[in-house]
Amino acid sequence: MIFKIGMIAAYGLMIVIIGVIGMRRTSSFKDFFLGGGNVGPWMTAFTYGTAYFSAVLFIGFAGKIGWGFGYSSLWIMVGNALLGVFGVWFFLGPKIKKMSVDYQVHTMGEFLEKRYNSKFMKLFPSISIFIFFVPYTAAVFMGLSYLFKSTFGLDYTIALLLMGGFTAIYLVMGGYKSMTMIDMAFGMIMCVGTSILLISTINVGSGLSNITATLNSINPKLTQIVGPPGIWPLFSLVFLTSIAPFGMPQLVQKFYAIKDRQSIRVGMIASTFFAVLVSGVAYFTGAVARIFISPENAPNAFQNGKPVFDAIMPEFIANVIPPSLSVLILLLILAASMSTLAALVLISSSAVAKDVYAGFIQKDVSDKKLTLLMRIASGVFVLISVILAYFKPATIVSILSISWGAIGSVFLGPFIWGLFIKRVTKLSAILASTLGLTTCIVLSIAGMTPPESGTIGMMVSLIIPPIGMLFYK
């Protein structure tokens, strides 16, 4: 236990030091938000991957989706790697970088405003970001707090306050410069940690063939191409988590900040490999957790005989990973989550400070004041998210699915079609954004699961712009 505490303390010290270094190198809004727009390929690859995969993947998705779908949850890994990472880098990366230079914009809201000559297309997406990224950030905080509770026996509230404090310190001080520096270390920790998690799981399970046979004896469908819930629920999860990145602001931002087109080609390969390793191990271990976790050896993971999905993976890690290595797994999930939190907070702060305040309230705001507003907004956003996480509004998977579905429904159609097709009109963009979000919310209220309602909302957003081109020149 002393060793674990020492490692976490060293980790916290590293965060503070990098925050100080980042603050000294940050003198403008572009420095704070985009790292000066000159970030190299490896830093961008790691910061993209660590923003994509967080505690939500390891704690929520691996626990619930892996447990329910078995091996077929690995289809999500395939979609995430080929579409959510490789596809975004290959198809959008060069175009986004060129667009940001040509239009002289820093945020997606600014691009949509200039592309469609519409103030609404700047205001509506910006408000949506703040509203729906708060619960997403809260879900990440929840996942980390569950992990610390399971590993250290630490009270959930205390763990929550610690995580909020860590995030606020290094991000408010140094912004994107701090984030890219620390994401290199975080990415390496995640690669080492996932490798250890995979090897330890196979070793404790007496080999992959024995694990598969045992899982098959529990339920044969858990080892089939499509798991027990069926093809549509699986498809909706693959679509939601793999297509949404084409319009997720915290991921698109990486291409505003990257140095040049050559860096995009290098970063594309590195980030795709990272996605295969990290998400593949997460879903595999989530699937085989059924073999190792039971009410007898992990009572905290069950309530009245039914699994508590957000507690499955913390208990699995505590039971499977040797104590001497468990701290590395803790650092793995902590690293993934801190990066995601930083990305979400930066985007949400820019939506308030740059898009709303500087775009509508005080248009001639100085660069120095705008940077200060970003720092203040970042701290406020962390505080609101921590307060929401304290009340544990729903399971982590539900919160993430609602957030991704909503943001994807707002941005996908207007952003993707607007990048490539000149004929897309302002009216089509407005309808795609508003009707996509409305569809997502109405279906959720009607009782449809968040991944399914988010998938349909995103489809509506994608379909409307090309339909509009049939009626308008």
N, C-alpha and C positions, 0 to 999 in steps of 0.2 A: 504493500500500500504506500509506503514511504517513497519507493521508486516511482510509482505512478504519479504521486503528488509532485515529486521533483521534476518529472518530465513535463507535466502540465504547467508548472511554474516557469520552466525554461521556455516553453512554448509561448506563454503569455509575455515573457520578457522580450522574446523575439518580435512579437507583434508590436509592442510599444516602441522598440528600437526602429523598426521599419517605418512605423508611423511618424517618428521624429524625422527620419531621413527623407521620407516622402514630403513632409511639410516644408522642409528646407528647399526642396526642389520644385515646389509648387508656388508659382507667382501670378497665375492667371486662371481664368475660367477654363480655357482649353487645356491647361496643365492639369487642373483638378478633375475635369470630366473625361478627357481623352488622352491624358498623358502626353500632351503636346502634339498628338496626331502622328507620332513617329515611333511606335512600338514595334519591336522586331517579331519575327515569325514564331519563335519558340515561346516567348512570353505570351503572345496572342493565342497560340494553340492551347497552352495550359490554362490561361484565364478563361477561354471559351469552354473548355471541358469541365473545369471546376465550377463554372457558373451554371452549366447544364445539369450536372449531377451533384446532389447534395445529400444531406441527412434524409430528405424526403424520399430519395431513391433507396437508400440503405435501410432506413427504419420503416417508412410507410409502405412504399411500393414493394420492396422485396418481401416484407412481412405479410402483406395482404394479398398482393397479386401472385407472388411466387407460391404462397401457401395454397391459394385457390386454384391456380391454373397449372401448377406443376411445371414440367419441362417446357410446355408450350409458351410459358412467359418469356422464353428466350427469343421468341419472335419480336418482342418489343425491343430487345437489344439489336436485332438485325435492322429493324426500322430506324431506331435511333442513330446507329452508326452510318448506314447507307444514305438515309434521307436527312435526318436532323443534324448530322455533322458533315459528311462528305458532300451531300447534295447542296446544303446551304453554302459551304465554302466554294464549291465548284460553280454553281449557277449564280449565286447572289454576291459573293465576295468581291470580285472585280467591279461589278456594276455599282455596288454600294459605295466603294471607295471612290470611283470616278464621279458618281453623283454628288457625294459630299463635297468634293473639290469644286465641281462645276457650279453647284447651287450655293456653295459657301454656307452650309448648314451643319449643325452639331447634333441635332436630335431628330427623331422620326417625326415628331410633331411639326418641326420647322420644314422638313422635306415635304410632308403632305400639304402644308399650307402653300408652299411655293409651287408644287407640282399641280395642284388643282385650283390655285388662286382662291383659296377659301379659308377664312378665319375659323369657320366651324371645324374644319378638318385638322386644325391645330388644337382648338380648345377641347373638343369632345374626346379625342384620344388621350389627351393629357390628363383630364379628369378621370377617365377610365383607368389609366395606369395607377394613379394614386389610390383609387377605391379598391381595385382588385389585387394590387401588389401588397397591400397591408395584410390580408389573410394569408397570402403566399408566404410572406416573411414570417408571420406568426407560426405557420406550419413548420418551417425550418427550425425556429426556436423551440417548438414543442419536441421535435425529434431529438435535438441535442439534449434537452433537459431530461427526456426519458432515458437517454443513454447514460448521462451522468448519474442519474438516480440508480440505475441498474449496476453500474460499475463501481461507484463509490458509496452508494447508500445515501447520497446527498439529497436533501429535500428539493423537490421539484422547483419550488419558488426561488430558492437560493441559486440553483443551477441556472435558472432562467435569467436572473439578475446578472450573474457572472457573464453569461454569453452576450447579453445585451451590452454590458459594459465593454467587453473586449471588442465587439464590432464597432461601437461608437468611437472608441479610442483611435484605432488605426485608420478608420475610414474618414472620420471628421478631420483628422489631422492632415493626412496626405492624399486623400482621394484616389483617383485611378493610378497615379504613380505608385502609391503604397500597395495598391491591389495587385498590379502586375508584378512587382518585385516579390511579394509574398506568395503569389500564385505559382511561381516557379517551384518554390519549396513545397507548397501544398500539393502540386501535381506529382512531384517525385514521391512524397509521402503516400499519396493515394496509390501509385503504381506498386510500391513496395508492400503496402498494407493489403491491397486486394490479392496480390500474389501469395502472401502468407495466409490469408483467409482461405483461399482456394486449396492450397496444399494441405493445410491443417484439417479442413473439412473432409477431403478425400482420404487422408490418413486415418482420421478417427472413424470414418465410415468403412474402413477396410477395403478401399478401392472403389472406383467408379462403377464397376459391374455389380458389386454387392449393394451399393447405394441404390442403383437403378432397380435391382430386383426387390429390395425392401420397399421402395416407393411404389412399385407395381403391385406388391401384395396388399398395400393399404388401399389403393384404388387404381386399377389398370389405366384409367383415363389420365392419370397424372403423368404418365410417361408417353402419351400419344401426341400426335401433331397438334391437335386442338384439345385443350383441357376441359374439365367438367362444365364450366359456365357456358361454353359454346362459342361459335364462330363470331357472332356479332359483338358480344362484349369484348372478345379478344381484338377484333378489328378496330373497335372504337378506341381501345387503349393504345394500339399501335399508331393509329391515325392522330390521335390527340397529342401524344408525346413526340411524334416524329415530324408532323407537318407544322405544328404550332411554331417551332423554332424559325421557320421562314418569315415569321412576323413578330417574334418576341423581342421587344426593345432591348432587354439586357444582353441578348446574344448578338443582335444586329449592330449594337454599339461597338463591338470589337472591330468591325471593319471600317468604322469611322476613324478608329485610333491606329490601325495598322499602318506600317511604313509605306509599302508599295505593293504592286502586283506580284513581284517575285516572292515577297514574303508570304503572300496568300497561298501560292503553290506549295511552298515548304510547310506552312502551318497546316494545310489541308490534310496531308498524310499523317502528320504527328497527332493531330486531334482525332482523326478517325481511329487510329490504333488505340489511343487512350480510351475512346468510347467503347470499343469492343471489349477491352480488358475490364474496365470498371463496371459497366452495366451488365456485361455477361456474368461476371462473378457475383454481382449483387442478386440477379434473378435466379441464378443457379443455387446459391446458398439459401435464398428464400424458399425455393421449391423443396429442398431436402431438409429444411428445418422441421418438417413433420416427423422425420425419423428420430430426431434428437430431443425434441421438446414435447413435454407432457405435463399434465397437472401435478404429477408427483415430483418431477425434478425442476420444474419452473412454475411454481404456483402463481407468481405475479403476472404470468402471460395468459392466465385463464381466469374467467369469472363465471361461476355456475356451470363449469364444464365447457364453456365456449371460449375460443381464443380471443384475446385482446390484441388485435393486429399490430397496434403501435408498440406493443411490448414484446412481440415475437423475436425480432432480431437482436435487441439488447440482451434478452435472456439466452438466445442461441449463441451469441458471441461469448457470453460469460460461461456457458457450459462446454463449448467446443474448443475455444482457443486456449492454449496454455497460458497460465497467469503471467509468465515472463514475456509473452508476446502480445497480451491483450492491450497493453498500453499503445502499441503501434496501430491496432485496429481503432482504438479510441481516437488517436491522432488522425487516422485516415478519415473517419467520418467528421471529425471536428474541422479538418482542413477543407473537405468538400463543402461543408456548410458555411464556413466563414466566407469563402469565396462567393458562394451564391448570395449570401446575405449582403455582401458588399456590392455586388452587381445590382441587386434589387433596390437597395437604398440609393445608390447613385442615380439610377434611372428615375425613381420616384421623386428624388430631390430636384432633378433637372426639369421634370414635368411641372413642378411647382414654381421653382425659381426662374428658369429660362423661358419655358413655354407660356406659363400663365402670368407671372409677375412682370417679367421683361417684355412679354409679348402683348399684354393687354393693360397692365396697371401703370407701369412707368417704363416707357420704351427707351428712354435715353439713360438707363441705369449704367453706372460705370462698371468696368470689368472687376475692379477691386470689390465693389459692393456686391456684385453678382456672385463672386466667389465666396464671400462671407455668407450670403443668403443660402448658398449651396450647403455650406457647413452647418448652418442652423437647421435647415430643412432636413438634413441627414440625421441629426440628433433627434429631432422631433419625430421623424418617421420610425426610428428605432424604438423610441419610447412608446408610441402608439401600438406597434407590433408586439412589444413585450407585454403590454397590458392585455391585448387580445389573446395572446398565447396563454396568459395566466388563467383565463376562463375556459380553455380547452373547448372551443365551440363545436368541433366535430373530429372525425378521424382525419389523419394527415392526408390520406389518399383523396378523400372527399374535398378537402380544402384546396389541395393542389389542382385537382381536376376542374373545380369551379373557376379558379383563377386563370389557369391556362386556357380553358375553353372560352372564357369571357374575353381575355386579351387577344387570343387568336381570332375570335369572331370580329373584333373591332379592327384589327390591323391587316389580316391576311389579304383579303381582296383588294382594298385600296393600295396597299404597299406593293405587292407582287405585280399586279397588273399595271400599276403606275410606273414601276421601274422599266418595264419592257415594251408597253404598248402606248403610243401617243394618243390614240383615239379614245381612251377611257375618259369619260367626262366627270365633271364635278358632281353632278346629280347621281351618277352611278356610284361614285365613291362614297357619298353621304349615305345613300340607301344601303350599300353593302355593309358599311360600318354599323349603322343604327339597327338595321333589320337583323344582321348577324347576331349582334349582342342581344336584341330583344328575343330572338328565337331561343338562344341559349338559356336566358333567364326564365322565360315562360315554361320551357320544357322541364327545367329543374324544379320550378314551383309545382308543376303538374305531377311530379313524382319520378321522372326519369332519372336514372343514375347520372352523376356529373360527367363521367367520360363520354356517355352516349349523347347527352344534351350538348356538351361542348363540341363533339364531333359534328353534329348536325348544324350547329350555329356556325362553325368554321366553313362547312360546305356551302351554306347560304351566302356567306361573305365572299367566297371564291366564285360562285356561280353568277351573282348579280352583275358585275362589271362586263363580262362578255355578252350577257343578254342585252345590257344597255347599248352596246356597240351596234346591235342589230337595228336599233331604232334612232340612233343619233349619229350624224356625220361629225 
